[in-house]
Every structure is written in C-alpha cells, then in structure tokens.
Amino acid sequence: MILVIDYNVGNVKSVCNALAHVGCKAELSSEPDRIEKADGIILPGVAAFGYAMSQLGPLAELIKDVAMAGKVLLGICVGHQLLFEQSCEHGQHEGLGLVSGSILPIPSGQTVPHMGWNLVGLPAEMKLFEGLRDQEYFYFAHSYYAEPAGSGTHVAYTDYGFKLPAAVQKGNIYGVQFHPEKSGEVGLNVLRNFERICRKAG
C-alpha cells in the first residue's frame, strides 16, 4: 500500500485519483501508524515552502526517520523541494534534509512562475523513468527550484533558459518538480514505476 501524506497543501486528492487510475492501492492519511506500515509514501504539495513545512509539523521527523530507515519516498512539486536542506522562499526555512542542496528562485530573465510543459532528459539509471524514452514532456508549475549539492544524487534536467533540475533520486528517496498526476500517460507511467519500486522494496 502507498500512503499519500495528507497535510492540507493542495494537490493530494489529484495524486490519489491518479494512483487509483493506474490501479495502485493507495491511502490518504496523516496517521503516524499508517505511514509506518506503508510500503511507500508520497509527499505532494502546492504551497510556499515554509508554509508546507509548518503544516507537516511533527510528521516531518517521522517522514525523515522512515525514509532514512529505507522506506521508499516520493516528493512531488513542493513535496520534492521539502526533501532538501533549506529554502530561501519568503525567508530562510529548513527542510527535511534528506537530499543535499537548496531551494532557489528561478533566475531573473525567465518567466515566473514556470507553468506548462517542458522536455526533460531522463537518465537511464533513474528508476522512476524505467520504460520511458530518453526525453519526455512533463507539466510544471513553480517559481522556485531545487539545486542538488554534493555527490550520490542522480538528477534529471530540463532546459528553462538554464539547466533546471526536474527530478532527483538518492537511494530510496525520489523527487519530481513536475506534476506526474497532470502529465498525461507519461506521468501515469512514472506513478506506475513508483508503485513497482515500492512493491520490490516491500
């Protein structure tokens, strides 16, 4: 069973609907015991970074603990950004610190927010993209982006006037800046792959 974290930040229902569409057994909950029992967890989100972290509250430490213990975790949009160490969105905020790096504003000169379809290069070693082509279009909606740091993190990029990190994988931790639930059949295949990863890990 995949558990979608319910913490009042936007797109949780659409993620659940997409998982149901691909035949994945999923549950929407913020109960700690359900998080601990799940085969994998999804942290979605459409909100400012600091607000999203405050809405997580005590769940933040539990999510960190289960992810560091090996549970498969996927962050989507702001949920992806929360995986990182810190953000400068509307002040300085600490994230979950599961992936090294920072959340930064999209550089001046580019249209903000970044909304629409962008072509993402998909590295063969990133398990979320198994069975997809080398490049696929995904739907984005954001004003800040995650800049990974250090080693040990696989990164997929899109061109938005600069190399914008679109997805990351660090061990059992995955993050996508785009919205797979709004990215048509290709996005649904990303969710299918995540469900497969969770089953194998479980």
Contact map, one row per residue, 1 for C-alpha under 8 A:
1110000000000000000000011110000000000111000000000000000000000000000000000000000000000000000000000000000000000000000000000000000000000000000000000000000000000000000000000000000000000000000000000000000000
1111000000000000000000011110000000000111110000000000000000000000000000000000000000000000000000000000000000000000000000000000000000000000000000000000000000000000000000000000000000000000000000000010010000
1111100000000000000000000111100001100111110000000000000000000000000000000000000000000000000000000000000000000000000000000000000000000000000000000000000000000000000000000000000000000000000000000000000000
0111110000010011000000000111100000000000111100000000000000000000000000000000000000000000000000000000000000000000000000000000000000000000000000000000000000000000000000000000000000000000000000000000000000
0011111000010000000000000001110000100000111100000000000000000000000000000000000000000000000000000000000000000000000000000000000000000000000000000000000000000000000000000000000000000000000000000000000000
0001111100010000000000000001110000000000000000000000000000000000000000000000000000000000000000000000000000000000000000000000000000000000000000000000000000000000000000000000000000000000000000000000000000
0000111110000000000000000000010000000000000000000000001100000000000000000000000000000000000000000000000000000000000000000000000000000000000000000000000000000000000000000000000000000000000000000000000000
0000011111010000000000000000000000000000000000000000001000000000000000000000000000000000000000000000000000000000000000000000000000000000000000000000000000000000000000000000000000000000000000000000000000
0000001111110000000000000000000000000000000111100001001000000000000000000000000000000000000000000000000000000000000000000000000000000000000000000000000000000000000000000000000000000000000000000000000000
0000000111111000000000000000000000000000000011100000000000000000000000000000000000000000000000000000000000000000000000000000000000000000000000000000000000000000000000000000000000000000000000000000000000
0000000011111110000000000000000000000000000111000000000000000000000000000000000000000000000000000000000000000000000000000000000000000000000000000000000000000000000000000000000000000000000000000000000000
0001110111111111000000000001000000000000000110000000000000000000000000000000000000000000000000000000000000000000000000000000000000000000000000000000000000000000000000000000000000000000000000000000000000
0000000001111111100000000000000000000000000000000000000000000000000000000000000000000000000000000000000000000000000000000000000000000000000000000000000000000000000000000000000000000000000000000000000000
0000000000111111110000000000000000000000000000000000000000000000000000000000000000000000000000000000000000000000000000000000000000000000000000000000000000000000000000000000000000001000000000000000000000
0001000000111111111000000000000000000000000100000000000000000000000000000000000000000000000000000000000000000000000000000000000000000000000000000000000000000000000000000000000000001000000000000000000000
0001000000011111111100000111000000000000000000000000000000000000000000000000000000000000000000000000000000000000000000000000000000000000000000000000000000000000000000000000000000000000000000000000000000
0000000000001111111110000000000000000000000000000000000000000000000000000000000000000000000000000000000000000000000000000000000000000000000000000000000000000000000000000000000000000000000000000000000000
0000000000000111111111000000000000000000000000000000000000000000000000000000000000000000000000000000000000000000000000000000000000000000000000000000000000000000000000000000000000001000000100000000000000
0000000000000011111111111100000000000000000000000000000000000000000000000000000000000000000000000000000000000000000000000000000000000000000000000000000000000000000000000000000000000000000100110000000000
0000000000000001111111111100000000000000000000000000000000000000000000000000000000000000000000000000000000000000000000000000000000000000000000000000000000000000000000000000000000000000000000000000000000
0000000000000000111111110000000000000000000000000000000000000000000000000000000000000000000000000000000000000000000000000000000000000000000000000000000000000000000000000000000000000000000000000000000000
0000000000000000011111110000000000000000000000000000000000000000000000000000000000000000000000000000000000000000000000000000000000000000000000000000000000000000000000000000000000000000000100110000000000
0000000000000000001111111000000000000000000000000000000000000000000000000000000000000000000000000000000000000000000000000000000000000000000000000000000000000000000000000000000000000000000000000000000000
1100000000000000001111111100000000000000000000000000000000000000000000000000000000000000000000000000000000000000000000000000000000000000000000000000000000000000000000000000000000000000000000010010000000
1100000000000000001100111110000000000000000000000000000000000000000000000000000000000000000000000000000000000000000000000000000000000000000000000000000000000000000000000000000000000000000000000000000000
1111000000000001001100011111000000000000000000000000000000000000000000000000000000000000000000000000000000000000000000000000000000000000000000000000000000000000000000000000000000000000000000000000000000
1111000000000001000000001111100000000000000000000000000000000000000000000000000000000000000000000000000000000000000000000000000000000000000000000000000000000000000000000000000000000000000000000000000000
0011110000010001000000000111110000000000000000000000000000000000000000000000000000000000000000000000000000000000000000000000000000000000000000000000000000000000000000000000000000000000000000000000000000
0011110000000000000000000011111001100000000000000000000000000000000000000000000000000000000000000000000000000000000000000000000000000000000000000000000000000000000000000000000000000000000000000000000000
0000111000000000000000000001111101100000000000000000000000100000000000000000000000000000000000000000000000000000000000000000000000000000000000000000000000000000000000000000000000000000000000000000000000
0000000000000000000000000000111111100000000000000000000000000000000000000000000000000000000000000000000000000000000000000000000000000000000000000000000000000000000000000000000000000000000000000000000000
0000000000000000000000000000011111110000000000000000000000100100000000000000000000000000000000000000000000000000000000000000000000000000000000000000000000000000000000000000000000000000000000000000000000
0000000000000000000000000000001111111000000000000000000000000000000000000000000000000000000000000000000000000000000000000000000000000000000000000000000000000000000000000000000000000000000000000000000000
0010000000000000000000000000111111111100000000000000000000000000000000000000000000000000000000000000000000000000000000000000000000000000000000000000000000000000000000000000000000000000000000000000000000
0010100000000000000000000000111111111100100000000000000000000000000000000000000000000000000000000000000000000000000000000000000000000000000000000000000000000000000000000000000000000000000000000000000000
0000000000000000000000000000000111111100000000000000000000000000010000000000000000000000000000000000000000000000000000000000000000000000000000000000000000000000000000000000000000000000000000000000000000
0000000000000000000000000000000011111110000000000000000000000000000000000000000000000000000000000000000000000000000000000000000000000000000000000000000000000000000000000000000000000000000000000000000000
1110000000000000000000000000000001111111100000000000000000000000000000000000000000000000000000000000000000000000000000000000000000000000000000000000000000000000000000000000000000000000000000000000000000
1110000000000000000000000000000000001111100000000000000000000000000000110000000000000000000000000000000000000000000000000000000000000000000000000000000000000000000000000000000000000000000000000000011011
1110000000000000000000000000000000000111110000000000000000000000000000111000000000000000000000000000000000000000000000000000000000000000000000000000000000000000000000000000000000000000000000000010010000
0111100000000000000000000000000000100111111000000000000000000000000000111100000000000000000000000000000000000000000000000000000000000000000000000000000000000000000000000000000000000000000000000000000000
0111100000000000000000000000000000000001111100000000000000000000000000001111000000000000000000000000000000000000000000000000000000000000000000000000000000000000000000000000000000000000000000000000000000
0001100000000000000000000000000000000000111110000000000000000000000000001111001100000000000000000000000000000000000000000000000000000000000000000000000000000000000000000000000000000000000000000000000000
0001100010110010000000000000000000000000011111000000000000000000000000000011111100000000000000000000000000000000000000000000000000000000000000000000000000000000000000000000000000000000000000000000000000
0000000011110000000000000000000000000000001111100001000000000000000000000001111000000000000000000000000000000000000000000000000000000000000000000000000000000000000000000000000000000000000000000000000000
0000000011100000000000000000000000000000000111110000000000000000000000000000110000000000000000000000000000000000000000000000000000000000000000000000000000000000000000000000000000000000000000000000000000
0000000011000000000000000000000000000000000011111011000000000000000000000000010000000000000000000000000000000000000000000000000000000000000000000000000000000000000000000000000000000000000000000000000000
0000000000000000000000000000000000000000000001111111000000000000000000000000010000000000100000000000000000000000000000000000000000000000000000000000000000000000000000000000000000000000000000000000000000
0000000000000000000000000000000000000000000000111111100000000000000000000000010011000010100010000000000000000000000000000000000000000000000000000000000000000000000000000000000000000000000000000000000000
0000000000000000000000000000000000000000000000011111110000000000000000000000000000000000110010000000000000000000000000000000000000000000000000000000000000000000000000000000000000000000000000000000000000
0000000000000000000000000000000000000000000000111111111000000000000000000000000000000000000000000000000000000000000000000000000000000000000000000000000000000000000000000000000000000000000000000000000000
0000000010000000000000000000000000000000000010111111111100000000000000000000010000000000000000000000000000000000000000000000000000000000000000000000000000000000000000000000000000000000000000000000000000
0000000000000000000000000000000000000000000000001111111110010000000000000000000001000000000000100000000000000000000000000000000000000000000000000000000000000000000000000000000000000000000000000000000000
0000000000000000000000000000000000000000000000000111111110000000000000000000000000000000000000000000000000000000000000000000000000000000000000000000000000000000000000000000000000000000000000000000000000
0000001110000000000000000000000000000000000000000011111110000000000000000000000000000000000000000000000000000000000000000000000000000000000000000000000000000000000000000000000000000000000000000000000000
0000001000000000000000000000000000000000000000000001111111110000000000000000000000000000000000000000000000000000000000000000000000000000000000000000000000000000000000000000000000000000000000000000000000
0000000000000000000000000000000000000000000000000000111111110000000000000000000000000000000000000000000000000000000000000000000000000000000000000000000000000000000000000000000000000000000000000000000000
0000000000000000000000000000000000000000000000000000000111111100000000000000000000000000000000000000000000000000000000000000000000000000000000000000000000000000000000000000000000000000000000000000000000
0000000000000000000000000000010100000000000000000000000111111110000000000000000000000000000000000000000000000000000000000000000000000000000000000000000000000000000000000000000000000000000000000000000000
0000000000000000000000000000000000000000000000000000100111111111000000000000000000000000000000010000000000000000000000000000000000000000000000000000000000000000000000000000000000000000000000000000000000
0000000000000000000000000000000000000000000000000000000001111111100000000000000000000000000000010000000000000000000000000000000000000000000000000000000000000000000000000000000000000000000000000000000000
0000000000000000000000000000000100000000000000000000000001111111110000000000000000000000000000000000000000000000000000000000000000000000000000000000000000000000000000000000000000000000000000000000000000
0000000000000000000000000000000000000000000000000000000000111111111000000000000000000000000000000000000000000000000000000000000000000000000000000000000000000000000000000000000000000000000000000000000000
0000000000000000000000000000000000000000000000000000000000011111111100000000000000000000000000010100000000000000000000000000000000000000000000000000000000000000000000000000000000000000000000000000000000
0000000000000000000000000000000000000000000000000000000000001111111110000000000000000000000000000000000000000000000000000000000000000000000000000000000000000000000000000000000000000000000000000000000000
0000000000000000000000000000000000010000000000000000000000000111111111100000000000000000000000000000000000000000000000000000000000000000000000000000000000000000000000000000000000000000000000000000000000
0000000000000000000000000000000000000000000000000000000000000011111111111000000000000000000000000000000000000000000000000000000000000000000000000000000000000000000000000001100000000000000000000000000000
0000000000000000000000000000000000000000000000000000000000000001111111100000000000000000000000000100000000000000000000000000000000000000000000000000000000000000000000000000000000000000000000000000000000
0000000000000000000000000000000000000000000000000000000000000000111111100000000000000000000000000000000000000000000000000000000000000000000000000000000000000000000000000000000000000000000000000000000000
0000000000000000000000000000000000000000000000000000000000000000011111110000000000000000000000000000000000000000000000000000000000000000000000000000000000000000000000000001000000000000000000000000000000
0000000000000000000000000000000000000011100000000000000000000000011111111000000000000000000000000000000000000000000000000000000000000000000000000000000000000000000000000001000000000000000000000000000010
0000000000000000000000000000000000000011100000000000000000000000001001111100000000000000000000000000000000000000000000000000000000000000000000000000000000000000000000000001110000000000000000000000110010
0000000000000000000000000000000000000001111000000000000000000000001000111110000000000000000000000000000000000000000000000000000000000000000000000000000000000000000000000001110000000000000000000000000000
0000000000000000000000000000000000000000111000000000000000000000000000011111001100000000000000000000000000000000000000000000000000000000000000000000000000000000000000000000111100000000000000000100000000
0000000000000000000000000000000000000000011100000000000000000000000000001111111111100000000000000000000000000000000000000000000000000000000000000000000000000000000000000000011100000000000000000000000000
0000000000000000000000000000000000000000011110000000000000000000000000000111111110000000000000000000000000000000000000000000000000000000000000000000000000000000000000000000001111100000000000000000000000
0000000000000000000000000000000000000000000111000000000000000000000000000011111110000000000000000000000000000000000000000000000000000000000011000000000000000000000000000000001111100000000000000000000000
0000000000000000000000000000000000000000000111111001000000000000000000000011111111000000000000000000000000000000000000000000000000000000000000000000000000000000000000000000000010000000000000000000000000
0000000000000000000000000000000000000000001110000000000000000000000000000111111111100000000000000000000000000000000000000000000000000000000000000000000000000000000000000000001000000000000000000000000000
0000000000000000000000000000000000000000001100000000000000000000000000000111111111110000000000000000000000000000000000000000000000000000000000000000000000000000000000000000011110000000000000000000000000
0000000000000000000000000000000000000000000000001000000000000000000000000011111111110000000000100000001000000000000000000000000000000000000000001100000000000000000000000000001010000000000000000000000000
0000000000000000000000000000000000000000000000001000100000000000000000000010011111111100000000111000000000000000000000000000000000000000000000000000000000000000000000000000000000000000000000000000000000
0000000000000000000000000000000000000000000000000000000000000000000000000010001111111000000000111110000000000000000000000000000000000000000000000000000000000000000000000000001000000000000000000000000000
0000000000000000000000000000000000000000000000000000000000000000000000000000000111111100000000111111111000000000000000000000000000000000000000000101000000000000000000000000000000000000000000000000000000
0000000000000000000000000000000000000000000000000000000000000000000000000000000001111110000001111111110000000000000000000000000000000000000000000000000000000000000000000000000000000000000000000000000000
0000000000000000000000000000000000000000000000000000000000000000000000000000000001011111000111101000111000000000000000000000000000000000000000000000000000000000000000000000000000000000000000000000000000
0000000000000000000000000000000000000000000000001000000000000000000000000000000000001111101111100000011100000000000000000000000000000000000000000000000000000000000000000000000000000000000000000000000000
0000000000000000000000000000000000000000000000000000000000000000000000000000000000000111111110000000001110000000000000000000000000000000000000000000000000000000000000000000000000000000000000000000000000
0000000000000000000000000000000000000000000000011100000000000000000000000000000000000011111110000000001110000000000000000000000000000000000000010000000000000000000000000000000000000000000000000000000000
0000000000000000000000000000000000000000000000000100000000000000000000000000000000000001111100000000000000000000000000000000000000000000000000000000000000000000000000000000000000000000000000000000000000
0000000000000000000000000000000000000000000000000000000000000000000000000000000000000011111110000000000000000000000000000000000000000000000000000000000000000000000000000000000000000000000000000000000000
0000000000000000000000000000000000000000000000000000000000000000000000000000000000000111111111000000000000000000000000000000000000000000000000000000000000000000000000000000000000000000000000000000000000
0000000000000000000000000000000000000000000000001100000000000000000000000000000000000111101111100000000000000000000000000000000000000000000000000000000000000000000000000000000000000000000000000000000000
0000000000000000000000000000000000000000000000000000000000000000000000000000000000001110000111111000000000000000000000000000000000000000000000000000000000000000000000000000000000000000000000000000000000
0000000000000000000000000000000000000000000000000000100000000000000000000000000011111110000011111000000000000000000000000000000000000000000000000000000000000000000000000000000000000000000000000000000000
0000000000000000000000000000000000000000000000000000000000011001000000000000000001111000000001111100000000000000000000000000000000000000000000000000000000000000000000000000000000000000000000000000000000
0000000000000000000000000000000000000000000000000000000000000000000000000000000001111100000001111111000000000000000000000000000000000000000000000000000000000000000000000000000000000000000000000000000000
0000000000000000000000000000000000000000000000000000000000000001000100000000000000111000000000011111000000000000000000000000000000000000000000000000000000000000000000000000100000000000000000000000000000
0000000000000000000000000000000000000000000000000000000000000000000000000000000000111000000000001111100000000000000000000000000000000000000000000001000010000000000000000100000000000000000000000000000000
0000000000000000000000000000000000000000000000000000000000000000000000000000000000011000000000001111110000000000000000000000000000000000000000000001110000000000000000000000000000000000000000000000000000
0000000000000000000000000000000000000000000000000000000000000000000000000000000000011100000000000011111000000000000000000000000000000000000000000111110000000000000000000000000000000000000000000000000000
0000000000000000000000000000000000000000000000000000000000000000000000000000000000011110000000000001111100000000000000000000000000000000000000000111100000000000000000000000000000000000000000000000000000
0000000000000000000000000000000000000000000000000000000000000000000000000000000010010111100000000000111110000000000000000000000000000000000000011110000000000000000000000000000000000000000000000000000000
0000000000000000000000000000000000000000000000000000000000000000000000000000000000000011100000000000011111000000000000000000000000000000000000011110000000000000000000000000000000000000000000000000000000
0000000000000000000000000000000000000000000000000000000000000000000000000000000000000001100000000000001111100000000000000000000000000000000000111000000000000000000000000000000000000000000000000000000000
0000000000000000000000000000000000000000000000000000000000000000000000000000000000000000000000000000000111110101000000000000000000000000000000111000000000000000000000000000000000000000000000000000000000
0000000000000000000000000000000000000000000000000000000000000000000000000000000000000000000000000000000011111100000000000000000000000000000000000000000000000000000000000000000000000000000000000000000000
0000000000000000000000000000000000000000000000000000000000000000000000000000000000000000000000000000000001111110000000000000000000000000000000000000000000000000000000000000000000000000000000000000000000
0000000000000000000000000000000000000000000000000000000000000000000000000000000000000000000000000000000000111110000000000000000000000000000000000000000000000000000000000000000000000000000000000000000000
0000000000000000000000000000000000000000000000000000000000000000000000000000000000000000000000000000000001111111000000000000000000000000000000000000000000000001100000000000000000000000000000000000000000
0000000000000000000000000000000000000000000000000000000000000000000000000000000000000000000000000000000000011111110000000000000000000000000000000000000000000000000000000000000000000000000000000000000000
0000000000000000000000000000000000000000000000000000000000000000000000000000000000000000000000000000000001000111111000000000000000000000000001100000000000000000000000000000000000000000000000000000000000
0000000000000000000000000000000000000000000000000000000000000000000000000000000000000000000000000000000000000011111000000000000000000000000011100000000000000000000000000000000000000000000000000000000000
0000000000000000000000000000000000000000000000000000000000000000000000000000000000000000000000000000000000000011111100000000000000000000000111100000000000000000000000000000000000000000000000000000000000
0000000000000000000000000000000000000000000000000000000000000000000000000000000000000000000000000000000000000001111110000000000000000000001111000000000000000000000000000000000000000000000000000000000000
0000000000000000000000000000000000000000000000000000000000000000000000000000000000000000000000000000000000000000011111000000000000000000001110000000000000000000000000000000000000000000000000000000000000
0000000000000000000000000000000000000000000000000000000000000000000000000000000000000000000000000000000000000000001111100000000000000000111100000000000000000000000000000000000000000000000000000000000000
0000000000000000000000000000000000000000000000000000000000000000000000000000000000000000000000000000000000000000000111110000000000000000111100000000000000000110000000000000000000000000000000000000000000
0000000000000000000000000000000000000000000000000000000000000000000000000000000000000000000000000000000000000000000011111000000000000011110000000000000000000110000000000000000000000000000000000000000000
0000000000000000000000000000000000000000000000000000000000000000000000000000000000000000000000000000000000000000000001111100000000000011110000000000000000011110000001000000000000000000000000000000000000
0000000000000000000000000000000000000000000000000000000000000000000000000000000000000000000000000000000000000000000000111110000000000111000000000000000000011100000000000000000000000000000000000000000000
0000000000000000000000000000000000000000000000000000000000000000000000000000000000000000000000000000000000000000000000011111010010001111000000000000000000011000000000000000000000000000000000000000000000
0000000000000000000000000000000000000000000000000000000000000000000000000000000000000000000000000000000000000000000000001111110010000100000000000000000000110000000000000000000000000000000000000000000000
0000000000000000000000000000000000000000000000000000000000000000000000000000000000000000000000000000000000000000000000000111111011000100000000000000000000000000000000000000000000000000000000000000000000
0000000000000000000000000000000000000000000000000000000000000000000000000000000000000000000000000000000000000000000000000011111000000000000000000000000001000000000000000000000000000000000000000000000000
0000000000000000000000000000000000000000000000000000000000000000000000000000000000000000000000000000000000000000000000000111111111000000000000000000000001000000000000001000000000000000000000000000000000
0000000000000000000000000000000000000000000000000000000000000000000000000000000000000000000000000000000000000000000000000001111111000000000000000000000000000000000000000000000000000000000000001000100000
0000000000000000000000000000000000000000000000000000000000000000000000000000000000000000000000000000000000000000000000000000011111000000000000000000000000000000000000000000010000000000000001101100000000
0000000000000000000000000000000000000000000000000000000000000000000000000000000000000000000000000000000000000000000000000111011111110000000000000000000000000000000000000000000000000000000011001000000000
0000000000000000000000000000000000000000000000000000000000000000000000000000000000000000000000000000000000000000000000000001011111110000000000000000000000000000000000000000000000000000000000001000000000
0000000000000000000000000000000000000000000000000000000000000000000000000000000000000000000000000000000000000000000000000000000011111000000000000000000000000000000000000000000000000000000000000000000000
0000000000000000000000000000000000000000000000000000000000000000000000000000000000000000000000000000000000000000000000000000000011111111000000000000000000000000000000000000000000000000010000000000000000
0000000000000000000000000000000000000000000000000000000000000000000000000000000000000000000000000000000000000000000000000100000000111111000000000000000000000000000000000000000000000000000000000000000000
0000000000000000000000000000000000000000000000000000000000000000000000000000000000000000000000000000000000000000000000001111000000011111000000000000000000000000000000000000000000000000000000000000000000
0000000000000000000000000000000000000000000000000000000000000000000000000000000000000000000000000000000000000000000000111100000000011111100000000000000000000000000000000000000000000000000000000000000000
0000000000000000000000000000000000000000000000000000000000000000000000000000000000000000000000000000000000000000000000111100000000011111110000000000000000000000000000000000000000000000010000000000000000
0000000000000000000000000000000000000000000000000000000000000000000000000000000000000000000000000000000000000000000011110000000000000011111000000000000000000000000000000000000000000010010000000000000000
0000000000000000000000000000000000000000000000000000000000000000000000000000000000000000000000000000000000000000000011110000000000000001111100000000000000000000000000000000000001110110011000000000000000
0000000000000000000000000000000000000000000000000000000000000000000000000000000000000000000000000000000000000000001111000000000000000000111110000000000000000000000000000000000001110110000000000000000000
0000000000000000000000000000000000000000000000000000000000000000000000000000000000000000000000000000000000000000011111000000000000000000011111000000000000000000000000000000000011100000000000000000000000
0000000000000000000000000000000000000000000000000000000000000000000000000000100000000000000000000000000000000000111100000000000000000000001111100000000000000000000000000000000001100000000000000000000000
0000000000000000000000000000000000000000000000000000000000000000000000000000100000000000000000000000000000000001111000000000000000000000000111111000000000000000000000000000000000000000000000000000000000
0000000000000000000000000000000000000000000000000000000000000000000000000000000000000000000000000000000011000001110000000000000000000000000011111000000000000000000000000000000000000000000000000000000000
0000000000000000000000000000000000000000000000000000000000000000000000000000000000000000100000000000001111000000000000000000000000000000000001111100000000000000000000000000000000000000000000000000000000
0000000000000000000000000000000000000000000000000000000000000000000000000000000010000000000000000000001111000000000000000000000000000000000001111110000000000000000110000000000010000000000000000000000000
0000000000000000000000000000000000000000000000000000000000000000000000000000000010010000000000000000111100000000000000000000000000000000000000011111000000000000000010000000000000000000000000000000000000
0000000000000000000000000000000000000000000000000000000000000000000000000000000000000000000000000000111100000000000000000000000000000000000000001111100000000000000010000000000000000000000000000000000000
0000000000000000000000000000000000000000000000000000000000000000000000000000000000010000000000000011110000000000000000000000000000000000000000000111110010000000000010000000000000000000000000000000000000
0000000000000000000000000000000000000000000000000000000000000000000000000000000000000000000000000001110000000000000000000000000000000000000000000011111000000000000000000000000000000000000000000000000000
0000000000000000000000000000000000000000000000000000000000000000000000000000000000000000000000000001100000000000000000000000000000000000000000000001111110000000000000000000000000000000000000000000000000
0000000000000000000000000000000000000000000000000000000000000000000000000000000000000000000000000000000000000000000000000000000000000000000000000000111110000000000000000000000000000000000000000000000000
0000000000000000000000000000000000000000000000000000000000000000000000000000000000000000000000000000000000000000000000000000000000000000000000000000011111000000000000000100000000000000000000000000000000
0000000000000000000000000000000000000000000000000000000000000000000000000000000000000000000000000010000000000000000000000000000000000000000000000001011111100000000000011110000000000000000000000000000000
0000000000000000000000000000000000000000000000000000000000000000000000000000000000000000000000000000000000000000000000000000110000000000000000000000000111110000000000011100000000000000000000000000000000
0000000000000000000000000000000000000000000000000000000000000000000000000000000000000000000000000000000000000000000000000010000000000000000000000000000011111000000011111000000000000000000000000000000000
0000000000000000000000000000000000000000000000000000000000000000000000000000000000000000000000000000000000000000000000011110000000000000000000000000000001111100000011110000000000000000000000000000000000
0000000000000000000000000000000000000000000000000000000000000000000000000000000000000000000000000000000000000000000000011100000000000000000000000000000000111110001111100000000000000000000000000000000000
0000000000000000000000000000000000000000000000000000000000000000000000000000000000000000000000000000000000000000000001111000000000000000000000000000000000011111001111000000000000000000000000000000000000
0000000000000000000000000000000000000000000000000000000000000000000000000000000000000000000000000000000000000000000001110000000000000000000000000000000000001111111100000000000000000000000000000000000000
0000000000000000000000000000000000000000000000000000000000000000000000000000000000000000000000000000000000000100000000000000000000000000000000000000000000000111111100000000000000000000000000000000000000
0000000000000000000000000000000000000000000000000000000000000000000000000000000000000000000000000000000000000100000000000000000000000000000000000000000000000011111000000000000000000000000000000000000000
0000000000000000000000000000000000000000000000000000000000000000000000000000000000000000000000000000000000000000000000000000000000000000000000000000000000000011111100000000000000000000000000000000000000
0000000000000000000000000000000000000000000000000000000000000000000000000000000000000000000000000000000000000000000000000000000000000000000000000000000000001111111110000000000000000000000000000000000000
0000000000000000000000000000000000000000000000000000000000000000000000000000000000000000000000000000000000000000000000000000000000000000000000001000000000001111011111000000000000000000000000000000000000
0000000000000000000000000000000000000000000000000000000000000000000000000000000000000000000000000000000000000000000000000000000000000000000000001111000000111100001111110000000010000000000000000000000000
0000000000000000000000000000000000000000000000000000000000000000000000000000000000000000000000000000000000000000000000010000000000000000000000000000000000111100000111110000000111000000000000000000000000
0000000000000000000000000000000000000000000000000000000000000000000000000000000000000000000000000000000000000000000000000000000000000000000000000000000000111000000011111000011111000000000000000000000000
0000000000000000000000000000000000000000000000000000000000000000000000000000000000000000000000000000000000000000000000000000000000000000000000000000000011110000000011111100011100000000000000000000000000
0000000000000000000000000000000000000000000000000000000000000000000000000000000000000000000000000000000000000000000000000000010000000000000000000000000011100000000000111111111000000000000000000000000000
0000000000000000000000000000000000000000000000000000000000000000000000000000000000000000000000000010000000000000000000000000000000000000000000000000000111000000000000011111110000000000000000000000000000
0000000000000000000000000000000000000000000000000000000000000000000000000000000000000000000000000000000000000000000000000000000000000000000000000000000010000000000000001111110000000000000000000000000000
0000000000000000000000000000000000000000000000000000000000000000001001111000000000000000000000000000000000000000000000000000000000000000000000000000000000000000000000001111110000000000000000000000000000
0000000000000000000000000000000000000000000000000000000000000000001000011100000000000000000000000100000000000000000000000000000000000000000000000000000000000000000000001111111000000000000000000000000000
0000000000000000000000000000000000000000000000000000000000000000000000011110000100000000000000000000000000000000000000000000000100000000000000000000000000000000000000111111111100000000000000000000000000
0000000000000000000000000000000000000000000000000000000000000000000000000111101110100000000000000000000000000000000000000000000000000000000000000000000000000000000000111000111110000000000000000000000000
0000000000000000000000000000000000000000000000000000000000000000000000000111100100000000000000000000000000000000000000000000000000000000000000000000000000000000000001110000011111100000000000000000000000
0000000000000000000000000000000000000000000000000000000000000000000000000001110110000000000000000000000000000000000000000000000000000000000100001000000000000000000011100000001111100000000000000000000000
0000000000000000000000000000000000000000000000000000000000000000000000000001100000000000000000000000000000000000000000000000000000000000011110000000000000000000000001100000000111110000000000000000000000
0000000000000000000000000000000000000000000000000000000000000000000000000001100000000000000000000000000000000000000000000000000000000000011110000000000000000000000000000000000111111110001000000000000000
0000000000000000000000000000000000000000000000000000000000000000000000000000000000000000000000000000000000000000000000000000000000000000011000000000000000000000000000000000000001111111011101100000000000
0000000000000110010000000000000000000000000000000000000000000000000000000000000000000000000000000000000000000000000000000000000000000000000000000000000000000000000000000000000000111111001100000000000000
0000000000000000000000000000000000000000000000000000000000000000000000000000000000000000000000000000000000000000000000000000000000000000011000000000000000000000000000000000000000111111001000000000000000
0000000000000000000000000000000000000000000000000000000000000000000000000000000000000000000000000000000000000000000000000000000000000000111000000000000000000000000000000000000000111111111100000000000000
0000000000000000000000000000000000000000000000000000000000000000000000000000000000000000000000000000000000000000000000000000000000000000000000000000000000000000000000000000000000011111111100000000000000
0000000000000000000000000000000000000000000000000000000000000000000000000000000000000000000000000000000000000000000000000000000000000000000000000000000000000000000000000000000000000011111110000000000000
0000000000000000000000000000000000000000000000000000000000000000000000000000000000000000000000000000000000000000000000000000000000010001110000000000000000000000000000000000000000010011111111000000000000
0000000000000000000000000000000000000000000000000000000000000000000000000000000000000000000000000000000000000000000000000000000000000000010000000000000000000000000000000000000000111111111111100000000000
0000000000000000011001000000000000000000000000000000000000000000000000000000000000000000000000000000000000000000000000000000000000000000000000000000000000000000000000000000000000011011111111110000000000
0000000000000000000000000000000000000000000000000000000000000000000000000000000000000000000000000000000000000000000000000000000010000000000000000000000000000000000000000000000000000000111111111000000000
0000000000000000000000000000000000000000000000000000000000000000000000000000000000000000000000000000000000000000000000000000000110000000000000000000000000000000000000000000000000010000011111111100000000
0000000000000000001001000000000000000000000000000000000000000000000000000000000000000000000000000000000000000000000000000000000100000000000000000000000000000000000000000000000000010000001111111110000000
0000000000000000001001010000000000000000000000000000000000000000000000000000000000000000000000000000000000000000000000000000000000000000000000000000000000000000000000000000000000000000000111111111000000
0000000000000000000000000000000000000000000000000000000000000000000000000000000000000000000000000000000000000000000000000000001111000000000000000000000000000000000000000000000000000000000011111111100000
0000000000000000000000000000000000000000000000000000000000000000000000000100000000000000000000000000000000000000000000000000000100000000000000000000000000000000000000000000000000000000000001111111110000
0100000000000000000000010000000000000001000000000000000000000000000000000000000000000000000000000000000000000000000000000000000000000000000000000000000000000000000000000000000000000000000000111111111000
0000000000000000000000000000000000000000000000000000000000000000000000000000000000000000000000000000000000000000000000000000000000000000000000000000000000000000000000000000000000000000000000011111111100
0000000000000000000000000000000000000000000000000000000000000000000000010000000000000000000000000000000000000000000000000000001000000000000000000000000000000000000000000000000000000000000000001111111110
0100000000000000000000000000000000000011000000000000000000000000000000010000000000000000000000000000000000000000000000000000000000000000000000000000000000000000000000000000000000000000000000000111111111
0000000000000000000000000000000000000010000000000000000000000000000000000000000000000000000000000000000000000000000000000000000000000000000000000000000000000000000000000000000000000000000000000011111111
0000000000000000000000000000000000000000000000000000000000000000000000000000000000000000000000000000000000000000000000000000000000000000000000000000000000000000000000000000000000000000000000000001111111
0000000000000000000000000000000000000010000000000000000000000000000000110000000000000000000000000000000000000000000000000000000000000000000000000000000000000000000000000000000000000000000000000000111111
0000000000000000000000000000000000000010000000000000000000000000000000000000000000000000000000000000000000000000000000000000000000000000000000000000000000000000000000000000000000000000000000000000011111
